[in-house]
Amino acid sequence: MWKSFAKMEKKSPVFPRERQKRWDAENLRTVSTKMIREERAILCSLCEREKVSVYELLRRLVRQWMMEEAARHPEAVEAALRDAERP
């Protein structure tokens, strides 16, 4: 799959990115939180020290928590997936 994208990119550098932007718009949603200024400063400092972005850290933490909760509550996951399939 990735090889075919590389070939397309050589022919038309705009097509793969436009396709990705369309997929992102249809499938990705933002999850965020608010923090007080001091907490955010500490978070950013620690992330910089560990060479990980704040967004990557949050993504990892949320996914880890979801996996743990999904193992405890598989019925909730099944219900959420059914609801997500509805238009």
Secondary structure as GFF3:
##gff-version 3
##sequence-region A 1 87
A	DSSP	alpha_helix	2	11	.	.	.	ID=ss1
A	DSSP	alpha_helix	14	27	.	.	.	ID=ss2
A	DSSP	alpha_helix	37	50	.	.	.	ID=ss3
A	DSSP	alpha_helix	54	72	.	.	.	ID=ss4
A	DSSP	alpha_helix	74	85	.	.	.	ID=ss5
###
